[in-house]
């Protein structure tokens, strides 16, 4: 009840003409940031921080958080229409969102994504409201072993529950981990896998890899198929939007399960990208009979979008309560707070309640504004599919290269985009899954650092990953996800081979 009273006070701070204008403007800027591949929420928020220097801290953080929510919403737009993720966390949405758009159901795909995103974000903000009081006590229980266990769980889910051959999934994961290890080892300081290229000392940018794999790789596949753009425009009717909204209750189980996954991965350092991939994999393995995933299955859009946005919202909780950001965007926002003279952590709730609860209340309002704005722009985005491939193809190439260049303003990244475009094309032709490679690149650095720290703490003993109930439970779930699905499949094959007497 105390949190509820504080939240009501926060609404009084957030719902003012000035703050509502900032929310609308922030969401619109975030949509642009999310739609442009390679820019992303962290870069967009960091580039726009100077705009907040003339504002008071509460107004400034409301504007930045609104940009963040808009970027998360906008990231699914290019994923569905062009198979180019605007955000790293939108990669999983491409698997079924793009095929649905190609089948002439672009409005349905976008509406499913936006409504699921709004539901996931709402769940995340509710969790922040309820758990803000004791989040610090829970998060303090996490050490390096627990962090590594979470990453292991994400990897195991893909190998054990993926639809691709386990060895192909393992090869894809290994490739992603190798790419994540390029550059300087943050623990030992040694230089790895740079092959004499100074441009690789800082590692390979994840966004550059994603743009190449999904942007250029998809264009190469399209060129091979005869310069036919895969998106086929359909007539846009507002009734399609309402018809899609009416079908949402049938996916209630997917919503709740994906929301729970996103909440967990948002509070822990798994992050939105890992949450969307894990949610997609679990939805695929637990789905009932119907169209296979990867062909435009609605649950394949609902699951990653719900998990993505619930994780993105919950990532704010450890940053505010502990001063430990669990995502890149949360880290950028934390830097903004420190610029304004505020120190995130448990004392922030006690010394600046107006600021904290005004921000939390604004999350409810800005997410609602985000859903309305993206739904209002569905016809505009779907109309992009009417542009001929001969026009839109070069535009996408230009966007990909501009996006890759803006990551670090390095010409070398443009060559990397071409290289990974070829890799994406070859993976597609040889039926190697791209999702595990992307996941491994996202979590590779974090998993390696957590493993190193765990080994230092235990003098090289792997027993540290089973040293307490929390880490043991996470590891046990990961091992079960890795082994049990394949054992069940082997058992089924053996039973079919036994002759019936």
C-alpha positions in Angstrom: 0.0 0.0 0.0 2.9 2.3 0.7 4.2 1.8 -2.8 0.7 2.4 -4.2 0.5 5.7 -2.4 3.9 6.7 -3.7 2.9 5.7 -7.2 -0.2 7.9 -7.0 2.0 10.8 -5.9 4.3 10.0 -8.9 1.3 10.2 -11.3 0.7 13.7 -10.0 4.2 14.6 -11.0 4.3 12.8 -14.4 0.9 13.8 -15.7 1.5 17.5 -16.4 1.3 19.2 -19.8 5.1 19.6 -19.9 5.9 16.0 -19.1 3.2 14.7 -21.4 4.7 16.7 -24.3 8.2 15.3 -23.4 6.8 11.7 -23.4 5.2 12.2 -26.9 8.3 13.8 -28.3 10.6 11.2 -26.7 8.5 8.3 -28.0 8.6 9.7 -31.5 12.3 10.2 -31.4 12.7 6.7 -30.0 10.6 5.3 -32.8 13.0 6.8 -35.4 16.0 5.6 -33.4 14.5 2.1 -33.3 13.6 1.9 -36.9 17.1 2.9 -38.1 19.2 -0.2 -38.1 22.5 0.2 -36.3 21.6 3.2 -34.2 19.8 1.4 -31.3 18.5 2.6 -28.0 21.9 3.0 -26.2 23.4 5.2 -29.0 20.2 7.1 -29.5 19.8 7.9 -25.8 23.5 8.8 -25.4 23.3 11.1 -28.5 20.2 12.9 -27.1 21.4 13.4 -23.5 22.7 16.9 -24.3 19.0 17.8 -25.0 18.2 17.3 -21.3 20.8 19.6 -19.8 18.3 22.5 -19.8 15.7 20.4 -18.0 15.3 19.5 -14.4 16.4 15.9 -13.5 12.8 14.5 -13.4 11.9 16.0 -16.8 15.2 14.8 -18.2 14.9 11.2 -17.1 11.2 11.1 -18.4 12.4 12.3 -21.8 15.2 9.7 -21.9 13.1 6.9 -20.7 10.4 7.8 -23.3 13.1 7.6 -26.0 14.1 4.2 -24.7 10.5 2.9 -24.9 10.0 4.3 -28.4 13.3 2.7 -29.6 12.1 -0.7 -28.2 8.8 -0.3 -30.1 10.4 0.9 -33.3 13.0 -1.9 -33.4 10.3 -4.5 -34.4 9.2 -2.4 -37.4 12.1 -3.1 -39.7 12.4 -6.6 -38.3 8.9 -7.5 -39.6 8.9 -5.4 -42.8 12.5 -5.9 -44.0 14.0 -8.7 -41.9 16.5 -6.1 -40.6 16.4 -5.8 -36.8 16.4 -2.1 -35.8 17.3 -3.3 -32.3 19.4 -6.3 -31.3 16.6 -7.5 -29.1 14.3 -7.5 -32.1 16.3 -10.2 -33.9 14.0 -13.0 -32.7 11.0 -11.2 -34.0 12.3 -11.6 -37.6 11.9 -15.4 -37.4 8.1 -15.3 -37.7 7.3 -11.6 -38.1 8.9 -11.3 -41.5 7.3 -14.5 -43.0 3.9 -13.2 -41.8 4.5 -9.9 -43.5 5.6 -11.7 -46.7 2.3 -13.6 -46.7 0.4 -10.3 -47.0 -0.4 -10.0 -43.3 1.9 -7.1 -42.4 -0.7 -5.2 -40.5 -1.4 -8.3 -38.4 2.3 -8.9 -37.7 2.9 -5.3 -36.7 -0.2 -5.2 -34.5 0.7 -8.4 -32.8 4.2 -7.1 -32.1 3.1 -3.7 -30.8 0.4 -5.0 -28.5 2.6 -7.7 -27.2 5.3 -5.1 -26.6 2.9 -2.9 -24.7 1.7 -5.8 -22.5 5.3 -6.8 -21.8 6.3 -3.3 -20.8 3.2 -3.0 -18.6 4.2 -6.2 -16.8 7.7 -4.9 -16.3 6.6 -1.6 -14.8 4.1 -3.3 -12.5 7.0 -5.5 -11.2 9.2 -2.4 -10.7 6.3 -0.8 -8.7 5.8 -3.9 -6.5 9.5 -4.9 -6.0 11.2 -1.5 -5.7 11.2 -1.9 -1.9 13.2 -5.1 -1.6 14.9 -5.4 -5.0 18.3 -4.5 -3.5 18.2 -7.4 -1.0 17.5 -9.9 -3.8 20.0 -8.6 -6.3 22.8 -8.6 -3.7 22.6 -12.4 -3.6 23.9 -12.5 -7.2 27.6 -13.1 -7.7 29.7 -14.2 -10.6 28.6 -17.9 -10.4 24.9 -16.9 -10.5 25.5 -14.7 -13.5 27.3 -17.4 -15.4 24.5 -19.9 -14.5 22.0 -17.5 -16.2 24.1 -17.4 -19.3 24.5 -21.1 -19.4 20.8 -21.5 -19.1 20.3 -19.3 -22.2 22.9 -21.4 -24.2 21.5 -24.7 -23.1 17.9 -23.7 -24.1 19.0 -23.2 -27.7 20.9 -26.4 -28.0 18.3 -28.6 -26.3 15.1 -27.1 -27.6 16.2 -25.7 -31.0 14.6 -27.0 -34.1 18.0 -27.2 -35.9 20.4 -30.1 -35.6 22.2 -29.8 -32.2 25.6 -29.9 -33.8 24.7 -27.1 -36.2 23.4 -25.1 -33.2 26.6 -25.8 -31.3 28.7 -24.7 -34.3 26.7 -21.4 -34.5 27.1 -20.8 -30.7 30.9 -21.5 -30.9 31.2 -19.0 -33.8 29.4 -16.4 -31.8 31.6 -17.0 -28.8 34.8 -16.8 -30.9 33.6 -13.4 -32.4 32.8 -12.2 -28.8 36.4 -13.0 -27.7 38.1 -11.0 -30.4 40.2 -8.1 -29.0 41.6 -7.6 -25.5 40.7 -10.0 -22.7 39.2 -7.8 -20.0 40.6 -10.1 -17.2 44.1 -10.9 -18.3 44.7 -8.1 -20.8 46.0 -10.4 -23.5 45.2 -9.7 -27.2 43.3 -12.4 -29.0 42.2 -13.3 -32.5 43.1 -9.9 -34.0 45.5 -11.3 -36.7 47.5 -8.1 -36.7 44.5 -5.8 -37.4 44.6 -2.8 -35.1 41.0 -2.2 -35.8 40.1 -5.4 -34.0 41.8 -4.5 -30.8 38.5 -3.1 -29.4 36.6 -6.2 -30.6 33.9 -6.7 -33.2 30.7 -4.6 -32.7 27.6 -6.8 -32.2 25.5 -4.3 -34.2 27.9 -4.5 -37.2 27.6 -8.3 -37.2 23.8 -8.1 -37.0 23.5 -5.6 -39.8 25.7 -7.8 -42.0 24.1 -11.1 -41.1 20.5 -10.0 -41.5 20.7 -6.9 -43.7 23.2 -7.7 -46.4 22.7 -11.4 -46.1 19.0 -11.1 -46.7 19.6 -8.8 -49.7 22.0 -11.4 -51.2 19.4 -14.1 -50.8 16.8 -11.8 -52.5 19.1 -11.1 -55.4 19.6 -14.8 -56.0 15.9 -15.3 -56.1 15.6 -12.8 -59.0 15.6 -9.3 -57.4 12.1 -9.8 -55.9 11.6 -8.0 -52.7 10.1 -10.5 -50.3 7.6 -8.2 -48.7 4.3 -8.1 -50.6 2.1 -5.2 -49.7 -1.5 -5.9 -48.6 -4.4 -3.5 -48.4 -4.3 -1.8 -45.0 -7.6 -1.6 -43.2 -8.1 -0.4 -39.7 -10.4 -3.4 -39.2 -7.3 -5.6 -39.5 -5.9 -3.9 -36.4 -9.0 -4.4 -34.3 -9.4 -7.9 -35.6 -5.9 -8.7 -34.5 -6.4 -7.1 -31.1 -9.5 -9.3 -30.7 -7.4 -12.5 -31.2 -4.8 -11.6 -28.5 -6.6 -13.4 -25.6 -6.1 -16.8 -27.1 -2.3 -16.4 -26.5 -2.7 -15.7 -22.8 -0.3 -18.6 -21.8 2.4 -17.3 -24.1 2.0 -13.8 -22.7 2.3 -14.9 -19.1 5.2 -17.2 -19.7 7.1 -14.8 -21.9 6.5 -11.9 -19.5 7.9 -14.0 -16.6 11.0 -14.8 -18.6 11.5 -11.2 -19.5 11.1 -10.0 -15.9 13.7 -12.5 -14.8 16.2 -11.7 -17.5 15.6 -7.9 -17.1 16.3 -8.0 -13.3 19.3 -10.2 -13.8 22.0 -9.3 -16.4 20.5 -11.5 -19.1 19.0 -8.5 -20.8 16.2 -8.0 -23.4 18.0 -9.8 -26.3 18.6 -13.0 -24.3 15.1 -12.8 -23.0 13.6 -12.6 -26.5 15.6 -15.5 -27.8 14.9 -17.7 -24.8 11.2 -16.9 -24.8 11.0 -17.7 -28.5 12.8 -21.1 -28.0 10.5 -22.1 -25.1 7.4 -21.0 -27.0 8.5 -23.1 -30.0 9.2 -26.2 -27.9 5.9 -26.0 -25.9 3.6 -25.0 -28.8 0.6 -27.0 -29.8 0.0 -28.4 -33.3 -0.3 -25.8 -36.0 1.8 -24.0 -38.5 5.5 -24.5 -37.8 7.5 -21.7 -36.2 9.5 -19.7 -38.7 6.6 -19.6 -41.2 4.6 -16.8 -39.6 3.3 -18.3 -36.4 1.6 -15.6 -34.2 3.2 -17.0 -31.0 6.6 -16.5 -32.7 5.9 -12.7 -32.6 4.1 -12.6 -29.3 6.7 -14.4 -27.3 9.9 -12.4 -28.2 8.1 -9.1 -28.1 6.6 -9.6 -24.7 9.8 -10.9 -23.2 11.8 -8.1 -24.9 9.8 -5.3 -23.4 9.2 -6.8 -20.0 13.0 -7.3 -19.8 13.7 -3.8 -21.1 11.4 -2.3 -18.5 12.7 -4.4 -15.6 16.3 -3.5 -16.5 15.6 -0.1 -14.8 15.0 -1.8 -11.5 18.6 -2.8 -10.5 19.9 0.5 -11.9 17.6 2.5 -9.7 17.7 0.3 -6.6 21.3 -0.8 -6.7 23.2 1.4 -9.1 24.0 -1.7 -11.1 22.7 -1.3 -14.7 21.8 -4.6 -16.3 21.6 -3.2 -19.9 23.6 -0.8 -22.1 20.7 1.7 -22.2 20.3 1.5 -18.4 24.0 2.3 -18.1 23.7 5.3 -20.3 20.7 6.5 -18.2 22.7 6.0 -15.1 25.5 8.2 -16.5 22.8 10.9 -17.1 21.7 10.6 -13.5 25.2 11.2 -12.3 25.6 14.2 -14.5 22.5 15.7 -12.8 24.1 15.0 -9.4 21.9 12.0 -8.5 23.5 8.7 -7.3 21.4 5.6 -8.2 21.1 3.1 -5.3 19.0 2.3 -2.3 19.4 5.9 -0.9 17.9 7.3 -4.0 14.4 6.0 -3.0 14.8 7.7 0.4 16.3 11.0 -0.6 14.6 11.6 -4.0 11.1 9.9 -3.8 9.6 12.5 -6.2 12.2 11.8 -8.8 11.9 7.9 -8.5 8.2 7.6 -8.4 7.7 10.3 -11.0 9.8 8.3 -13.3 8.0 5.0 -12.5 4.6 6.7 -13.1 5.8 8.1 -16.4 6.7 4.6 -17.5 3.0 3.6 -17.4 2.0 6.7 -19.4 4.8 6.7 -22.0 4.2 3.0 -22.7 0.6 3.7 -23.4 1.5 6.6 -25.6 4.0 4.3 -27.4 1.4 1.7 -28.2 -1.0 4.4 -29.5 1.6 6.0 -31.7 3.0 2.9 -33.2 -0.5 1.6 -34.0 -1.3 4.9 -35.6 1.8 4.5 -37.9 1.0 0.9 -38.9 -0.4 1.9 -42.3 2.6 4.2 -43.0 5.1 1.4 -42.2 3.2 -1.2 -44.1 3.0 1.1 -47.1 6.8 0.8 -47.4 6.2 -2.7 -48.8 4.7 -1.2 -51.9 8.0 0.3 -52.9 9.7 -1.8 -55.7 12.8 -3.8 -54.8 14.9 -1.9 -57.3 14.3 1.2 -55.2 14.1 -0.1 -51.7 17.1 -2.5 -52.2 19.7 0.3 -52.6 18.0 2.3 -49.8 18.4 -0.7 -47.4 22.1 -1.1 -48.4 22.6 2.6 -47.7 20.9 2.4 -44.4 22.9 -0.7 -43.4 26.2 1.0 -44.2 25.3 4.3 -42.6 24.1 2.4 -39.5 27.3 0.4 -39.4 29.5 3.4 -39.8 27.7 5.4 -37.0 28.5 2.6 -34.5 32.1 3.8 -34.1 32.8 5.9 -37.2 35.2 3.3 -38.5 35.6 2.5 -42.2 36.8 -1.0 -41.2 33.3 -1.8 -40.0 32.0 -1.4 -43.5 34.2 -4.3 -44.6 33.0 -6.3 -41.7 29.4 -5.7 -42.8 30.2 -7.2 -46.2 32.0 -10.2 -44.6 29.2 -11.0 -42.3 26.7 -10.5 -45.1 28.4 -13.3 -46.9 28.4 -15.4 -43.7 24.7 -14.8 -43.2 24.0 -15.8 -46.8 26.0 -19.0 -46.4 24.4 -19.9 -43.1 21.0 -19.4 -44.7 21.9 -21.7 -47.7 23.4 -24.4 -45.4 20.6 -24.3 -42.9 22.8 -23.2 -40.0 20.7 -21.2 -37.4 21.8 -17.5 -37.0 20.0 -17.0 -33.7 22.5 -18.9 -31.5 25.4 -17.0 -33.1 23.8 -13.7 -32.3 22.9 -14.8 -28.7 26.5 -16.0 -28.1 27.9 -12.6 -29.3 25.6 -10.8 -27.0 26.4 -12.8 -23.9 30.0 -13.9 -24.8 31.9 -11.2 -22.9 29.6 -11.4 -19.8 29.7 -15.2 -19.7 33.5 -15.2 -20.0 34.0 -12.6 -17.3 31.6 -14.3 -15.0 33.4 -17.7 -15.5 36.8 -16.1 -14.9 35.7 -14.5 -11.7 34.1 -17.7 -10.5 37.3 -19.6 -11.1 39.3 -17.0 -9.2 36.9 -17.3 -6.3 37.0 -21.1 -6.2 40.7 -21.6 -7.1 39.7 -23.3 -10.3 36.9 -25.6 -8.9 33.8 -26.0 -11.0 32.0 -26.9 -7.8 31.3 -23.2 -7.2 28.4 -23.5 -9.8 26.6 -25.8 -7.3 27.7 -24.1 -4.1 24.3 -22.7 -3.0 20.6 -23.4 -3.8 20.3 -20.4 -6.1 23.1 -21.2 -8.5 22.5 -24.9 -8.2 18.8 -24.4 -9.2 19.7 -22.3 -12.2 22.4 -24.8 -13.4 20.0 -27.7 -12.9 17.4 -26.1 -15.1 20.0 -25.4 -17.7 21.2 -29.0 -17.7 17.6 -30.3 -17.9 16.9 -28.0 -20.9 20.1 -29.3 -22.6 19.6 -33.0 -22.0 15.9 -33.9 -21.5 14.4 -32.8 -24.9 17.0 -35.0 -26.7 16.5 -37.9 -24.4 12.7 -37.7 -24.9 13.3 -37.6 -28.7 15.6 -40.6 -28.5 13.1 -42.6 -26.4 10.4 -41.9 -28.9 12.5 -43.2 -31.8 13.4 -46.3 -29.9 9.8 -47.1 -29.0 8.8 -46.7 -32.7 11.5 -49.2 -33.6 10.4 -51.9 -31.2 8.2 -54.4 -33.1 4.7 -54.8 -31.9 3.9 -58.5 -31.1 
